[in-house]
Amino acid sequence: MNLWLLLTLPALAECHHPAGRGARSCPDLCSCSSPPSEVSCSQRALTLFPADGLSPNTTRLSIQSTGLTGVAAHHLSAVPLLKNLQLYHNNLTSLPSDLLRGVPRLNTLDLTGSQLVHLPPRVFNRSSLQHLVLKNNLIAKVDAEWFPADSGLIWLDLSGNRLTGVPSAPLLRLPRLQNLDLSHNHLQELQPDALHHLHHLETLNLAGNKLVSLKPSAFTHNPKLSQLFLQENRLRDLPATLLQGLRHLDLLLLNQNQLQGLPAGFLRDGESSVRVILTGNPWVCDERIEFLKKWLTLHPHNVIYPEEVTCSGPEALKHRQVVSLADSELGLAKSDKTAN
């Protein structure tokens, strides 16, 4: 036997035996990257957690649109380096309180589209966790005990659930939060101090709820707010000082509400960088529209879809673009209103 054959026999043996040092494994019904740090499972036939074959070096695990009905702490303990866990559109109805015990580096947990209703205390008690997505579940109440006393969360998505009020008590435990999504719930009111401790909040999504009004101090304690989504609510009027102090505000969505006008000073005069969407509101083109018309004229490039900001009344001005109105027409509208 020559030297070359002696050197190559061990390598050939490893190739033929999966248990060899060079073997790579991947759970059934899943696909794995090479090296196997990322695992993705999206087969409907998958009903049990794919523990067999998971590499301990896995940092990203995605299980989506499967028949998975449960996950336990001992499953995740097999992947101690895990940083990103996506468990969305499965059949999960509950989670154990110690779920994250064995994943000390977990940064992102996405549970979108499960069937979660009630969750146990301390379920998200992991200091490394920064991004939590609970979108499109069946959650009607958020418990403060889910989180540690001083959570490191910077992103929380609770959109598409059954919340009827802003979870004020839990938010007290999330002082570092930068992005909060409460859209498409059943919120009817934003309590004055609901966001009081969120001094780092940059994006707030309240779209698709049932809000009728907002208090002047609603966002007083959120000076870093840059994106505010209020569209698809039932807002009838807004306080003139609602946006006071929000010097970083870049995007404001007010479309699809019941607004008839904006109060003087609502949007800053002079230099302004905020972009707004105002479509789908029943703007009444009388004295209530004067401030909005002036602002639209001064800041035409700040308005998205300006041609769709139109009058719903009075009849003589119906469907006219607000920005196209002449002062004399507004005066005529006022006279008509007085005469009637």
VOBA-1610 file (N, C-alpha, C; in pm, whole numbers, padded with zeros to 5 digits, always signed):
BEGIN
Met+00086-00120+00000Met+00000+00000+00000Met+00089+00123+00000Asn+00068+00212-00096Asn+00156+00329-00103Asn+00112+00439-00006Leu+00197+00538+00010Leu+00175+00647+00106Leu+00048+00726+00074Trp+00021+00750-00053Trp-00096+00829-00092Trp-00224+00761-00045Leu-00231+00628-00062Leu-00351+00554-00022Leu-00369+00557+00129Leu-00257+00547+00203Leu-00266+00553+00350Leu-00322+00687+00397Leu-00285+00794+00328Leu-00331+00927+00368Leu-00477+00951+00331Thr-00523+00891+00226Thr-00660+00919+00179Thr-00765+00826+00237Leu-00727+00711+00289Leu-00826+00618+00344Leu-00910+00677+00457Pro-00850+00749+00555Pro-00933+00807+00662Pro-01036+00906+00608Ala-00996+00986+00510Ala-01091+01083+00454Ala-01204+01014+00382Leu-01170+00904+00310Leu-01274+00829+00240Leu-01370+00766+00340Ala-01319+00721+00452Ala-01404+00659+00554Ala-01504+00758+00609Glu-01458+00884+00632Glu-01549+00986+00685Glu-01658+01018+00586Cys-01625+01017+00456Cys-01725+01048+00354Cys-01836+00945+00352His-01805+00821+00386His-01904+00713+00377His-01980+00693+00508His-01933+00758+00615His-01998+00741+00746His-02043+00877+00799Pro-02174+00903+00800Pro-02226+01033+00844Pro-02183+01071+00984Ala-02151+00972+01067Ala-02113+01003+01205Ala-01970+01053+01216Gly-01899+01055+01105Gly-01760+01100+01107Gly-01750+01246+01140Arg-01630+01291+01166Arg-01609+01429+01208Arg-01654+01529+01104Gly-01644+01495+00975Gly-01679+01590+00870Gly-01825+01586+00831Ala-01905+01502+00899Ala-02044+01487+00857Ala-02125+01612+00889Arg-02220+01643+00803Arg-02313+01752+00826Arg-02454+01696+00828Ser-02534+01740+00921Ser-02670+01689+00931Ser-02769+01803+00921Cys-02892+01768+00888Cys-03000+01866+00878Cys-03129+01794+00913Pro-03217+01856+00992Pro-03341+01789+01028Pro-03425+01755+00905Asp-03502+01647+00918Asp-03595+01611+00811Asp-03695+01724+00788Leu-03735+01741+00664Leu-03834+01842+00623Leu-03782+01984+00640Cys-03650+01998+00650Cys-03589+02131+00666Cys-03475+02147+00565Ser-03431+02269+00549Ser-03312+02297+00468Ser-03213+02374+00555Cys-03084+02350+00529Cys-02981+02409+00613Cys-02875+02477+00526Ser-02819+02583+00579Ser-02711+02652+00511Ser-02581+02575+00531Ser-02478+02614+00462Ser-02347+02552+00478Ser-02243+02662+00501Pro-02180+02667+00619Pro-02199+02577+00733Pro-02339+02592+00794Pro-02385+02489+00867Pro-02526+02485+00911Pro-02559+02579+01026Ser-02548+02710+01004Ser-02583+02807+01108Ser-02726+02858+01091Glu-02785+02835+00973Glu-02922+02878+00946Glu-03005+02759+00901Val-03119+02741+00967Val-03208+02628+00937Val-03347+02683+00909Ser-03408+02632+00801Ser-03543+02675+00764Ser-03631+02553+00741Cys-03748+02553+00806Cys-03842+02442+00794Cys-03979+02499+00756Ser-04033+02455+00643Ser-04161+02512+00598Ser-04251+02407+00533Gln-04240+02284+00581Gln-04324+02176+00529Gln-04444+02155+00620Arg-04562+02151+00562Arg-04683+02135+00642Arg-04683+02003+00719Ala-04610+01904+00668Ala-04605+01773+00732Ala-04529+01775+00864Leu-04456+01884+00888Leu-04379+01893+01013Leu-04474+01926+01128Thr-04486+01834+01225Thr-04576+01854+01339Thr-04502+01858+01472Leu-04377+01809+01473Leu-04298+01808+01596Leu-04174+01894+01577Phe-04124+01950+01684Phe-04004+02033+01676Phe-03889+01950+01618Pro-03819+02003+01516Pro-03715+01926+01445Pro-03584+01920+01522Ala-03585+01852+01637Ala-03466+01850+01722Ala-03354+01765+01662Asp-03390+01651+01604Asp-03289+01562+01550Asp-03223+01624+01427Gly-03093+01635+01432Gly-03019+01689+01319Gly-02985+01836+01330Leu-03036+01904+01432Leu-03003+02046+01449Leu-02859+02061+01495Ser-02785+02144+01427Ser-02648+02170+01468Ser-02646+02261+01591Pro-02560+02233+01689Pro-02549+02321+01806Pro-02497+02459+01770Asn-02447+02473+01646Asn-02397+02603+01601Asn-02504+02686+01530Thr-02626+02639+01530Thr-02735+02711+01464Thr-02758+02846+01531Thr-02759+02953+01452Thr-02784+03088+01504Thr-02918+03143+01458Arg-02974+03086+01351Arg-03102+03132+01299Arg-03189+03011+01265Leu-03307+03005+01325Leu-03399+02894+01302Leu-03535+02949+01265Ser-03584+02907+01150Ser-03714+02953+01101Ser-03805+02832+01078Ile-03916+02828+01149Ile-04018+02723+01131Ile-04148+02794+01096Gln-04189+02785+00971Gln-04303+02863+00926Gln-04401+02780+00844Ser-04529+02809+00865Ser-04637+02744+00789Ser-04628+02592+00797Thr-04607+02542+00918Thr-04602+02397+00940Thr-04719+02357+01030Gly-04720+02230+01069Gly-04822+02181+01161Gly-04773+02177+01304Leu-04664+02249+01334Leu-04604+02248+01467Leu-04706+02293+01573Thr-04721+02213+01677Thr-04819+02244+01781Thr-04756+02277+01916Gly-04625+02257+01930Gly-04563+02287+02058Gly-04412+02301+02048Val-04357+02378+02140Val-04211+02394+02150Val-04178+02409+02298Ala-04070+02344+02341Ala-04033+02344+02483Ala-03890+02393+02501Ala-03857+02426+02626Ala-03725+02478+02657Ala-03615+02379+02620His-03639+02249+02640His-03533+02151+02611His-03506+02141+02461His-03605+02177+02378His-03582+02181+02234His-03479+02289+02201Leu-03499+02407+02256Leu-03410+02519+02224Leu-03274+02506+02290Ser-03266+02428+02397Ser-03137+02408+02464Ser-03036+02339+02372Ala-03087+02274+02267Ala-02998+02207+02171Ala-02926+02306+02080Val-02972+02432+02081Val-02911+02535+01995Val-02875+02657+02081Pro-02777+02643+02167Pro-02745+02749+02265Pro-02694+02878+02204Leu-02652+02874+02077Leu-02600+02995+02011Leu-02708+03069+01933Leu-02832+03025+01945Leu-02942+03081+01867Leu-02961+03230+01895Lys-02970+03309+01786Lys-02992+03453+01797Lys-03128+03496+01740Asn-03176+03422+01641Asn-03300+03459+01572Asn-03390+03337+01562Leu-03508+03345+01622Leu-03604+03235+01618Leu-03735+03283+01560Gln-03775+03224+01448Gln-03900+03259+01381Gln-03994+03139+01385Leu-04104+03155+01455Leu-04205+03049+01466Leu-04338+03108+01420Tyr-04353+03130+01290Tyr-04475+03197+01247Tyr-04561+03112+01155His-04693+03138+01168His-04797+03066+01095His-04788+02916+01122Asn-04782+02883+01251Asn-04788+02744+01295Asn-04916+02724+01376Asn-04924+02616+01451Asn-05043+02588+01531Asn-05016+02598+01680Leu-04929+02691+01717Leu-04896+02708+01858Leu-05009+02779+01932Thr-05056+02719+02040Thr-05162+02781+02120Thr-05111+02826+02256Ser-04993+02781+02295Ser-04937+02820+02424Ser-04785+02807+02419Leu-04721+02869+02519Leu-04576+02863+02533Leu-04543+02836+02679Pro-04437+02761+02709Pro-04396+02740+02849Pro-04323+02863+02902Ser-04331+02883+03032Ser-04271+03002+03092Ser-04119+03002+03083Asp-04059+02882+03073Asp-03913+02873+03067Asp-03862+02854+02925Leu-03941+02891+02825Leu-03907+02865+02686Leu-03766+02910+02647Leu-03725+03028+02694Leu-03599+03087+02649Leu-03483+03060+02744Arg-03501+02965+02833Arg-03400+02937+02936Arg-03264+02901+02877Gly-03263+02823+02770Gly-03137+02772+02717Gly-03080+02846+02599Val-03134+02966+02570Val-03083+03045+02456Val-03043+03184+02504Pro-02929+03195+02570Pro-02888+03322+02634Pro-02853+03433+02535Arg-02837+03398+02405Arg-02801+03500+02306Arg-02918+03541+02218Leu-03036+03490+02246Leu-03150+03518+02158Leu-03180+03667+02152Asn-03182+03719+02029Asn-03206+03861+02006Asn-03345+03887+01949Thr-03393+03797+01862Thr-03520+03818+01792Thr-03608+03696+01804Leu-03735+03719+01844Leu-03835+03613+01853Leu-03959+03657+01778Asp-03995+03581+01674Asp-04109+03615+01589Asp-04212+03504+01599Leu-04330+03536+01653Leu-04438+03439+01673Leu-04562+03478+01593Thr-04541+03541+01481Thr-04650+03588+01396Thr-04744+03474+01355Gly-04874+03504+01357Gly-04972+03414+01298Gly-04988+03281+01368Ser-04970+03277+01499Ser-04998+03155+01574Ser-05141+03166+01630Gln-05171+03087+01729Gln-05305+03089+01789Gln-05295+03125+01937Leu-05197+03210+01971Leu-05170+03243+02111Leu-05278+03333+02169Val-05326+03297+02287Val-05428+03375+02358Val-05373+03423+02491His-05335+03329+02576His-05279+03360+02708His-05135+03309+02714Leu-05049+03388+02776Leu-04910+03348+02791Leu-04872+03353+02939Pro-04781+03268+02983Pro-04746+03261+03125Pro-04649+03373+03166Pro-04641+03402+03296Pro-04544+03500+03345Pro-04402+03459+03308Arg-04316+03559+03288Arg-04172+03541+03265Arg-04140+03473+03132Val-04237+03459+03045Val-04213+03388+02920Val-04110+03459+02832Phe-04099+03592+02844Phe-04000+03667+02764Phe-03891+03725+02854Asn-03863+03655+02962Asn-03765+03702+03061Asn-03624+03663+03016Arg-03577+03732+02912Arg-03444+03707+02858Arg-03381+03841+02827Ser-03273+03875+02896Ser-03214+04009+02885Ser-03162+04040+02745Ser-03124+03936+02670Ser-03070+03958+02535Ser-03178+03990+02432Leu-03304+03961+02463Leu-03413+03977+02367Leu-03440+04125+02338Gln-03429+04162+02210Gln-03450+04301+02169Gln-03569+04318+02074His-03602+04216+01998His-03710+04225+01901His-03812+04114+01928Leu-03936+04153+01955Leu-04042+04057+01983Leu-04162+04087+01894Val-04203+03987+01816Val-04316+04003+01724Val-04425+03904+01762Leu-04540+03957+01800Leu-04657+03876+01836Leu-04775+03908+01744Lys-04745+03944+01626Lys-04844+03989+01527Lys-04943+03878+01491Asn-05069+03919+01471Asn-05173+03829+01422Asn-05190+03704+01508Asn-05209+03728+01637Asn-05247+03621+01729Asn-05387+03651+01783Leu-05421+03597+01897Leu-05554+03615+01955Leu-05545+03678+02093Ile-05446+03760+02113Ile-05416+03818+02244Ile-05509+03936+02274Ala-05579+03928+02386Ala-05669+04035+02426Ala-05611+04118+02541Lys-05509+04064+02608Lys-05450+04135+02721Lys-05302+04104+02729Val-05221+04208+02750Val-05077+04193+02766Val-05045+04204+02914Asp-04975+04105+02966Asp-04943+04100+03109Asp-04802+04155+03132Ala-04789+04245+03229Ala-04658+04301+03261Ala-04560+04194+03305Glu-04612+04084+03363Glu-04526+03978+03414Glu-04459+03897+03304Trp-04498+03919+03180Trp-04429+03852+03070Trp-04283+03896+03062Phe-04257+04021+03104Phe-04127+04084+03081Phe-04050+04102+03212Pro-03918+04106+03204Pro-03841+04140+03325Pro-03863+04286+03362Ala-03823+04323+03482Ala-03850+04458+03533Ala-03787+04567+03447Asp-03674+04538+03387Asp-03604+04639+03305Asp-03565+04573+03173Ser-03664+04545+03092Ser-03643+04471+02967Ser-03557+04550+02869Gly-03482+04476+02787Gly-03400+04537+02684Gly-03468+04546+02549Leu-03599+04517+02544Leu-03671+04521+02417Leu-03665+04660+02354Ile-03637+04663+02223Ile-03643+04789+02149Ile-03751+04784+02041Trp-03804+04665+02014Trp-03905+04648+01909Trp-04014+04555+01961Leu-04140+04602+01962Leu-04253+04519+02005Leu-04366+04535+01906Asp-04407+04424+01846Asp-04515+04423+01747Asp-04631+04341+01802Leu-04740+04409+01835Leu-04863+04345+01885Leu-04979+04368+01788Ser-04948+04397+01665Ser-05052+04428+01567Ser-05138+04305+01537Gly-05262+04333+01496Gly-05349+04225+01454Gly-05394+04133+01565Asn-05409+04186+01687Asn-05460+04107+01798Asn-05597+04158+01841Arg-05634+04137+01966Arg-05767+04175+02014Arg-05762+04273+02130Leu-05660+04355+02131Leu-05643+04451+02241Leu-05749+04561+02233Thr-05809+04595+02347Thr-05906+04704+02353Thr-05848+04828+02420Gly-05731+04814+02479Gly-05665+04928+02542Gly-05514+04916+02529Val-05446+05029+02539Val-05300+05029+02533Val-05246+04967+02661Pro-05156+04870+02651Pro-05106+04799+02770Pro-05008+04884+02851Ser-05062+04977+02929Ser-04979+05075+03001Ser-04882+05011+03099Ala-04930+04919+03182Ala-04844+04858+03284Ala-04726+04782+03222Pro-04747+04699+03120Pro-04633+04633+03058Pro-04532+04731+02998Leu-04581+04842+02943Leu-04490+04938+02880Leu-04396+05002+02981Leu-04435+05004+03108Leu-04347+05057+03212Leu-04219+04975+03223Arg-04225+04850+03180Arg-04109+04762+03189Arg-04024+04765+03062Leu-04063+04848+02967Leu-03993+04852+02838Leu-03938+04991+02809Pro-03853+05045+02894Pro-03807+05184+02880Pro-03720+05209+02758Arg-03665+05104+02697Arg-03575+05122+02582Arg-03648+05108+02448Leu-03777+05089+02453Leu-03854+05062+02331Leu-03840+05175+02229Gln-03810+05137+02105Gln-03798+05234+01995Gln-03909+05219+01892Asn-03965+05100+01880Asn-04070+05074+01783Asn-04183+04999+01850Leu-04304+05057+01845Leu-04422+04995+01904Leu-04533+04990+01802Asp-04581+04870+01771Asp-04687+04852+01672Asp-04810+04793+01740Leu-04916+04874+01750Leu-05043+04832+01808Leu-05154+04841+01703Ser-05116+04840+01578Ser-05213+04858+01470Ser-05309+04739+01459His-05427+04768+01404His-05527+04666+01374His-05564+04582+01496Asn-05593+04655+01604Asn-05653+04597+01723Asn-05791+04660+01739His-05837+04673+01863His-05968+04734+01888His-05956+04850+01986Leu-05848+04926+01975Leu-05823+05037+02068Leu-05925+05148+02045Gln-05987+05192+02152Gln-06085+05301+02145Gln-06033+05429+02207Glu-05926+05418+02286Glu-05874+05535+02357Glu-05725+05518+02383Leu-05654+05626+02375Leu-05513+05630+02414Leu-05504+05710+02543Gln-05485+05639+02654Gln-05482+05705+02784Gln-05370+05808+02788Pro-05392+05920+02858Pro-05294+06031+02859Pro-05151+05991+02893Asp-05134+05897+02987Asp-04999+05860+03030Asp-04956+05723+02978Ala-05025+05671+02879Ala-04996+05536+02831Ala-04853+05521+02781Leu-04798+05626+02719Leu-04665+05619+02660Leu-04563+05700+02740His-04597+05730+02863His-04523+05823+02947His-04375+05788+02961His-04341+05658+02971His-04204+05618+02999His-04125+05580+02874Leu-04184+05597+02759Leu-04117+05556+02634Leu-04042+05675+02573His-03936+05717+02640His-03861+05835+02596His-03777+05810+02472His-03756+05684+02436His-03674+05651+02319His-03759+05608+02198Leu-03889+05619+02212Leu-03978+05573+02105Leu-03959+05655+01977Glu-03937+05584+01866Glu-03916+05650+01737Glu-04030+05623+01638Thr-04090+05506+01647Thr-04200+05470+01556Thr-04317+05417+01637Leu-04434+05476+01613Leu-04557+05433+01681Leu-04665+05410+01576Asn-04719+05289+01576Asn-04823+05254+01479Asn-04954+05224+01553Leu-05052+05314+01535Leu-05185+05298+01595Leu-05292+05284+01486Ala-05251+05252+01366Ala-05344+05245+01252Ala-05445+05134+01269Gly-05561+05152+01203Gly-05659+05045+01198Gly-05725+05013+01330Asn-05742+05114+01416Asn-05812+05095+01542Asn-05944+05173+01541Lys-05996+05207+01659Lys-06124+05276+01669Lys-06110+05407+01746Leu-05993+05470+01733Leu-05968+05595+01805Leu-06053+05708+01747Val-06122+05779+01834Val-06207+05891+01793Val-06138+06024+01818Ser-06058+06030+01925Ser-05989+06154+01960Ser-05859+06121+02031Leu-05774+06224+02044Leu-05647+06210+02114Leu-05629+06329+02208Lys-05571+06306+02324Lys-05544+06413+02420Lys-05426+06498+02372Pro-05424+06627+02404Pro-05312+06713+02363Pro-05177+06662+02409Ser-05171+06593+02523Ser-05044+06547+02579Ser-05010+06403+02542Ala-05080+06346+02445Ala-05063+06204+02414Ala-04918+06165+02385Phe-04842+06253+02317Phe-04705+06221+02276Phe-04601+06313+02338Thr-04638+06380+02445Thr-04551+06478+02509Thr-04418+06416+02554His-04422+06291+02597His-04302+06227+02653His-04227+06142+02551Asn-04256+06162+02424Asn-04191+06084+02318Asn-04120+06176+02219Pro-04022+06254+02264Pro-03960+06357+02180Pro-03883+06303+02060Lys-03849+06173+02060Lys-03772+06117+01949Lys-03862+06058+01840Leu-03991+06072+01857Leu-04085+06014+01761Leu-04061+06069+01620Ser-04038+05979+01525Ser-04012+06020+01387Ser-04118+05970+01290Gln-04187+05862+01326Gln-04292+05808+01240Gln-04415+05779+01324Leu-04528+05839+01283Leu-04652+05827+01358Leu-04763+05786+01263Phe-04819+05667+01287Phe-04921+05612+01198Phe-05057+05614+01270Leu-05146+05701+01222Leu-05279+05718+01282Leu-05390+05692+01181Gln-05355+05637+01066Gln-05453+05618+00962Gln-05555+05509+00997Glu-05668+05512+00926Glu-05773+05411+00939Glu-05828+05401+01080Asn-05849+05517+01142Asn-05917+05524+01269Asn-06049+05599+01249Arg-06101+05658+01356Arg-06227+05735+01347Arg-06207+05876+01400Leu-06087+05928+01385Leu-06052+06060+01439Leu-06137+06168+01373Arg-06201+06250+01457Arg-06289+06357+01408Arg-06219+06493+01413Asp-06137+06512+01515Asp-06061+06636+01527Asp-05934+06607+01605Leu-05838+06698+01594Leu-05709+06680+01659Leu-05671+06805+01735Pro-05608+06792+01853Pro-05565+06910+01929Pro-05455+06986+01854Ala-05458+07117+01863Ala-05359+07199+01793Ala-05217+07169+01839Thr-05201+07127+01965Thr-05067+07106+02021Thr-05026+06959+02023Leu-05098+06874+01953Leu-05071+06730+01957Leu-04926+06697+01921Leu-04870+06766+01823Leu-04736+06735+01773Leu-04628+06826+01831Gln-04667+06908+01926Gln-04572+07003+01985Gln-04455+06928+02049Gly-04333+06969+02018Gly-04215+06907+02076Gly-04160+06790+01996Leu-04233+06747+01893Leu-04186+06635+01811Leu-04100+06687+01696Arg-03981+06732+01729Arg-03893+06796+01632Arg-03833+06698+01531His-03839+06569+01562His-03783+06470+01471His-03889+06403+01384Leu-04013+06448+01395Leu-04120+06384+01320Leu-04096+06397+01170Asp-04093+06283+01103Asp-04063+06279+00960Asp-04182+06230+00878Leu-04265+06144+00937Leu-04376+06086+00862Leu-04500+06080+00950Leu-04612+06134+00899Leu-04738+06137+00972Leu-04848+06090+00879Leu-04916+05982+00915Leu-05024+05930+00833Leu-05157+05952+00905Leu-05244+06031+00839Leu-05376+06063+00893Leu-05488+06023+00798Asn-05455+05948+00695Asn-05554+05912+00595Asn-05661+05817+00649Gln-05776+05818+00582Gln-05890+05733+00618Gln-05935+05754+00763Asn-05961+05879+00798Asn-06023+05913+00926Asn-06150+05992+00898Gln-06198+06067+00997Gln-06320+06147+00982Gln-06290+06296+01001Leu-06170+06337+00965Leu-06128+06476+00986Leu-06195+06569+00885Gln-06243+06682+00935Gln-06306+06783+00849Gln-06216+06905+00833Gly-06118+06919+00921Gly-06024+07031+00916Gly-05912+07008+01015Leu-05811+07092+01008Leu-05701+07087+01104Leu-05691+07221+01176Pro-05665+07221+01306Pro-05656+07347+01380Pro-05532+07426+01342Ala-05540+07557+01353Ala-05427+07643+01322Ala-05306+07604+01407Gly-05191+07593+01342Gly-05068+07559+01412Gly-05044+07411+01430Phe-05135+07327+01381Phe-05120+07182+01400Phe-04990+07132+01336Leu-04963+07176+01215Leu-04837+07147+01147Leu-04755+07275+01146Arg-04626+07263+01170Arg-04542+07382+01185Arg-04532+07460+01055Asp-04543+07593+01067Asp-04521+07680+00952Asp-04370+07695+00930Gly-04335+07765+00825Gly-04194+07786+00795Gly-04133+07658+00743Glu-04007+07635+00779Glu-03938+07515+00733Glu-03999+07392+00801Ser-04031+07291+00720Ser-04089+07169+00774Ser-04045+07051+00690Ser-04006+06944+00757Ser-03960+06826+00685Ser-04059+06710+00695Val-04164+06727+00774Val-04257+06616+00794Val-04336+06588+00666Arg-04345+06460+00632Arg-04425+06416+00519Arg-04559+06365+00572Val-04667+06399+00504Val-04800+06364+00553Val-04884+06299+00443Ile-04975+06212+00487Ile-05080+06158+00399Ile-05213+06196+00462Leu-05297+06264+00386Leu-05422+06320+00438Leu-05544+06273+00361Thr-05526+06179+00270Thr-05636+06136+00183Thr-05744+06060+00261Gly-05862+06053+00200Gly-05969+05974+00259Gly-06036+06035+00380Asn-06028+06168+00395Asn-06097+06239+00502Asn-06205+06329+00441Pro-06314+06351+00512Pro-06422+06435+00459Pro-06397+06584+00484Trp-06296+06640+00419Trp-06259+06780+00441Trp-06373+06873+00402Val-06411+06961+00495Val-06515+07061+00470Val-06446+07193+00436Cys-06467+07241+00317Cys-06393+07357+00268Cys-06462+07489+00303Asp-06462+07519+00433Asp-06507+07649+00482Asp-06395+07703+00570Glu-06426+07776+00673Glu-06319+07835+00755Glu-06232+07728+00821Arg-06282+07607+00835Arg-06205+07500+00898Arg-06088+07452+00812Ile-06089+07485+00687Ile-05987+07435+00596Ile-05877+07538+00570Glu-05892+07659+00623Glu-05797+07766+00591Glu-05654+07731+00627Phe-05632+07677+00748Phe-05495+07644+00787Phe-05438+07535+00698Leu-05516+07431+00672Leu-05467+07321+00590Leu-05433+07369+00449Lys-05519+07451+00391Lys-05494+07503+00257Lys-05363+07582+00254Lys-05342+07666+00353Lys-05220+07746+00358Lys-05097+07657+00370Trp-05105+07555+00456Trp-04991+07467+00478Trp-04961+07387+00351Leu-05064+07339+00284Leu-05045+07265+00160Leu-04977+07352+00053Thr-05014+07479+00051Thr-04957+07571-00047Thr-04809+07598-00018Leu-04775+07610+00111Leu-04637+07638+00149Leu-04547+07516+00140His-04605+07397+00153His-04525+07274+00160His-04578+07168+00062Pro-04584+07198-00064Pro-04641+07103-00161Pro-04564+06972-00170His-04434+06975-00144His-04353+06854-00157His-04359+06766-00032Asn-04424+06815+00071Asn-04436+06736+00194Asn-04561+06650+00196Val-04647+06668+00098Val-04775+06598+00097Val-04769+06483-00004Ile-04799+06364+00044Ile-04806+06247-00042Ile-04948+06234-00095Tyr-04963+06220-00225Tyr-05094+06218-00293Tyr-05173+06347-00269Pro-05116+06464-00296Pro-05188+06590-00271Pro-05314+06605-00355Glu-05315+06544-00475Glu-05432+06556-00562Glu-05554+06484-00505Glu-05533+06398-00404Glu-05644+06325-00344Glu-05695+06390-00216Val-05639+06504-00180Val-05689+06580-00065Val-05796+06674-00119Thr-05921+06631-00114Thr-06030+06703-00181Thr-06142+06737-00084Cys-06225+06831-00126Cys-06338+06875-00045Cys-06453+06774-00054Ser-06515+06752+00062Ser-06639+06672+00061Ser-06761+06763+00069Gly-06738+06890+00095Gly-06844+06990+00102Gly-06781+07128+00120Pro-06860+07236+00103Pro-07002+07233+00064Pro-07020+07187-00082Glu-07143+07173-00122Glu-07174+07114-00251Glu-07103+07183-00367Ala-07092+07318-00361Ala-07031+07394-00470Ala-06883+07362-00489Leu-06819+07311-00384Leu-06675+07283-00391Leu-06644+07134-00383Lys-06744+07052-00387Lys-06726+06909-00370Lys-06632+06852-00477His-06537+06768-00430His-06437+06701-00514His-06326+06794-00562Arg-06329+06921-00525Arg-06219+07011-00562Arg-06097+06980-00475Gln-05978+06993-00535Gln-05856+06978-00457Gln-05843+07096-00362Val-05814+07067-00236Val-05806+07173-00136Val-05701+07276-00175Val-05589+07232-00224Val-05480+07324-00256Val-05514+07417-00372Ser-05615+07381-00451Ser-05652+07462-00568Ser-05750+07574-00536Leu-05802+07576-00414Leu-05905+07673-00378Leu-05848+07814-00367Ala-05922+07907-00420Ala-05886+08048-00405Ala-05949+08103-00277Asp-05887+08206-00221Asp-05942+08267-00100Asp-06085+08315-00122Ser-06111+08365-00241Ser-06246+08414-00270Ser-06348+08300-00266Glu-06306+08180-00306Glu-06397+08066-00301Glu-06425+08026-00158Leu-06326+08034-00075Leu-06349+08004+00066Leu-06441+08108+00127Gly-06423+08232+00085Gly-06513+08338+00133Gly-06655+08312+00089Leu-06674+08266-00035Leu-06808+08235-00085Leu-06868+08120-00006Ala-06781+08021+00024Ala-06830+07908+00101Ala-06879+07953+00237Lys-06803+08047+00300Lys-06844+08098+00431Lys-06978+08170+00421Ser-06993+08252+00316Ser-07116+08327+00298Ser-07234+08233+00280Asp-07214+08129+00198Asp-07321+08032+00175Asp-07362+07966+00303Lys-07260+07934+00387Lys-07289+07867+00513Lys-07370+07958+00606Thr-07331+08087+00608Thr-07402+08183+00693Thr-07545+08202+00646Ala-07562+08210+00513Ala-07694+08233+00456Ala-07787+08117+00487Asn-07730+07996+00491Asn-07812+07880+00516Asn-07840+07864+00665
//
